[in-house]
Amino acid sequence: MFDFLEGYDVLGAFWTTVQLTVFSGVGSLVWGILLAGMRVSPVPLMRGFGTAYVNIVRNIPLTIIILFTSLGLADIFGVTMGAEDFKVQGFRLAVLGLIAYTAAFVCEAIRSGINTVPVGQAEAARAIGLSFSQTLRLIVLPQAFRAVIGPLANVLIALTKNTTVAAAIGVAEAATLMKSMIENEAQTLAIGTVFALGFVVLTLPTGLFLGWLGKRLAVKR
């Protein structure tokens, strides 16, 4: 029944998808937190940069960003991300593009969580001498994260599916293999079903677990 899978490294392709998701997710979280801090910063320049970045990047198609990291950074500016192998270079550039794009959505999710924290808590923190960065790190962000686990889970699920765009620059993830298999095998429906189920296996448990965690850790107000 699944003879059409012989000779294809389906698990390896999905493993590449998982790696793209994990590395991009961690990078997006770090960059998204910094952007969120900029957006609520009392410094106008930082606030303006954060706002401009988010509004511009999230309105650019991901395909264009991924192509820019490959054709723009690599081919024009010679950015190789420290990789000599072409496949490794493509993978790292894809991660960079996914981070740049996804961080804008992470930023907005975290900022919405920051807005749920009562203003009085930040004022009290400043009253006892804490700086803006200390207030954000010690008082605001811990509460904000508890409020946005659900939205961040949605961003992570969207990121998992967005990794398919890496196929545009030749990264050998699931979508790349699926395209190759469809071109070589007369089993379009079966191949599509296998890969659709693969993505369900990757995203459904993540969504269920993080949804449960969000309810468990939600701040009661």
VEXNU-379914 format. One line per 5 residues: their letters; for each residue y, x, z of C-alpha. Coordinates in Angstrom, 2 decimals, padded with zeros to 5 digits. Example, Ala and Ser with C-alpha at 12.3 -4.5 7.8 and 13.67 -1.06 7.14 Angstrom:
% residues 2
as	-004.50:012.30:007.80  -001.06:013.67:007.14
//
This chain:
% residues 221
mfdfl	000.00:000.00:000.00  002.36:002.86:000.80  001.07:005.26:-001.82  004.57:005.52:-003.28  005.65:007.44:-000.15
egydv	003.27:010.32:-000.84  005.03:013.50:-001.78  008.33:012.46:-000.18  009.62:013.71:003.17  010.88:010.36:004.47
lgafw	010.79:011.44:008.11  012.66:014.62:007.27  015.36:012.61:005.49  015.79:010.32:008.47  015.84:013.34:010.77
ttvql	018.80:014.65:008.78  020.44:011.23:009.22  019.87:011.46:012.98  021.38:014.96:013.07  024.42:013.79:011.10
tvfsg	024.86:010.91:013.52  024.49:013.01:016.68  026.78:015.88:015.64  029.35:013.55:014.13  029.17:011.22:017.13
vgslv	029.83:013.99:019.64  032.64:015.45:017.54  034.18:012.01:016.96  034.11:011.26:020.68  035.90:014.51:021.56
wgill	038.52:014.18:018.80  038.89:010.44:019.43  039.61:011.03:023.14  042.28:013.58:022.24  043.82:011.17:019.74
agmrv	043.81:008.36:022.32  045.54:010.67:024.77  048.16:011.43:022.14  048.69:007.74:021.39  049.53:006.96:025.02
spvpl	051.35:010.24:025.64  054.95:010.21:026.89  055.73:012.93:024.31  057.14:011.25:021.16  055.86:013.94:018.78
mrgfg	052.27:013.66:020.03  052.47:009.88:020.06  053.78:009.85:016.51  051.06:012.23:015.28  048.29:010.17:016.89
tayvn	049.64:006.92:015.47  050.10:008.36:011.98  046.63:009.95:011.95  044.85:006.77:012.98  046.76:004.48:010.63
ivrni	046.32:006.79:007.65  042.72:007.94:008.11  041.15:004.58:008.89  042.70:003.11:005.74  041.23:005.80:003.46
pltii	037.71:005.10:002.11  035.12:007.34:003.75  033.80:008.42:000.34  037.18:009.95:-000.51  037.28:011.84:002.80
ilfts	033.74:013.18:002.31  034.54:014.26:-001.26  037.74:015.92:-000.06  035.82:017.99:002.50  033.51:019.18:-000.29
lglad	035.73:019.43:-003.35  038.97:020.07:-001.51  038.12:022.27:001.45  035.11:024.06:-000.02  035.88:024.40:-003.72
ifgvt	039.67:024.75:-003.60  040.38:026.37:-000.24  037.06:028.17:000.16  036.17:026.66:003.54  032.44:027.27:004.08
mgaed	032.15:026.34:007.78  030.47:029.68:008.42  027.49:028.82:006.19  026.18:030.89:003.30  023.49:028.42:002.27
fkvqg	024.81:025.61:000.06  022.75:022.91:001.83  023.91:023.98:005.28  027.48:024.11:004.05  027.21:020.58:002.65
frlav	025.76:019.31:005.92  028.54:020.85:008.00  031.25:019.60:005.67  029.75:016.11:005.81  029.83:016.26:009.62
lglia	033.48:017.35:009.47  034.38:014.44:007.20  032.51:011.93:009.34  034.24:013.23:012.47  037.67:013.00:010.87
ytaaf	037.03:009.40:009.81  035.12:008.04:012.80  037.45:009.56:015.40  040.18:007.14:014.30  037.98:004.19:015.30
vceai	036.86:005.89:018.51  040.51:006.44:019.38  041.37:002.76:018.98  038.35:001.69:021.01  039.30:004.02:023.86
rsgin	042.96:003.02:023.67  041.95:-000.62:024.05  040.04:000.42:027.18  043.08:002.29:028.50  045.12:-000.88:028.09
tvpvg	042.70:-002.72:030.42  043.51:-000.37:033.31  046.26:-001.88:035.52  049.59:-000.09:035.09  049.95:000.08:038.86
qaeaa	047.11:002.60:039.10  048.86:005.06:036.81  052.12:004.54:038.67  050.37:005.19:041.99  048.83:008.37:040.58
raigl	052.23:009.62:039.46  053.68:008.70:042.87  051.27:011.09:044.61  052.21:013.91:042.24  049.52:013.81:039.54
sfsqt	050.60:014.88:036.06  050.06:012.72:032.97  046.94:014.68:031.96  045.50:014.47:035.49  046.20:010.74:035.67
lrliv	044.57:010.20:032.31  041.54:012.36:033.08  040.89:011.33:036.69  042.14:007.75:036.92  042.48:006.05:033.56
lpqaf	039.73:007.37:031.28  036.80:006.83:033.69  037.73:003.15:033.94  038.54:002.88:030.23  035.11:004.20:029.24
ravig	033.36:001.58:031.34  035.31:-001.11:029.51  034.59:000.12:025.98  030.90:001.03:025.96  030.21:-002.02:023.78
planv	032.91:-001.22:021.18  031.85:002.44:021.13  028.27:001.32:020.51  029.50:-000.59:017.44  031.30:002.53:016.23
lialt	028.12:004.59:016.69  026.05:002.05:014.75  028.64:002.04:011.96  028.57:005.86:011.96  024.78:005.85:011.56
knttv	025.09:003.67:008.47  028.09:005.62:007.18  026.00:008.81:007.06  024.64:007.48:003.76  027.98:008.43:002.19
aaaig	026.99:012.09:002.68  024.74:011.58:-000.34  027.92:011.85:-002.44  028.00:015.61:-001.80  024.25:016.13:-002.02
vaeaa	023.26:016.13:001.65  019.52:015.38:001.76  019.65:012.43:004.16  017.91:009.05:003.89  020.12:007.52:001.19
tlmks	019.75:010.59:-001.02  015.95:010.42:-000.83  015.96:006.66:-001.39  017.99:007.09:-004.58  015.59:009.77:-005.81
miene	012.55:007.63:-005.03  013.98:004.60:-006.81  014.60:006.74:-009.89  011.04:008.09:-009.86  008.96:005.15:-008.62
aqtla	008.53:001.58:-009.85  008.70:000.20:-006.32  012.37:-000.61:-005.84  011.87:-003.53:-003.44  009.28:-001.71:-001.32
igtvf	011.36:001.46:-001.14  014.47:-000.49:-000.17  012.52:-002.33:002.52  011.14:000.91:004.01  014.58:002.51:004.26
algfv	016.21:-000.69:005.55  013.60:-000.86:008.31  014.20:002.83:009.05  017.88:002.18:009.70  017.03:-000.87:011.82
vltlp	014.76:001.36:013.94  017.64:003.82:014.37  020.41:001.34:015.15  018.83:-001.65:016.91  017.56:000.16:020.04
tglfl	020.89:002.01:020.30  022.84:-001.23:020.14  020.61:-002.99:022.65  020.66:-000.10:025.13  024.41:000.49:024.97
gwlgk	025.07:-003.26:025.13  023.01:-003.45:028.31  024.73:-000.36:029.69  028.15:-001.83:028.93  027.36:-004.97:030.92
rlavk	025.88:-002.92:033.72  028.91:-000.64:034.10  031.64:-003.15:033.24  034.59:-003.04:035.63  034.89:-006.30:037.54
r	038.50:-007.41:037.72
//
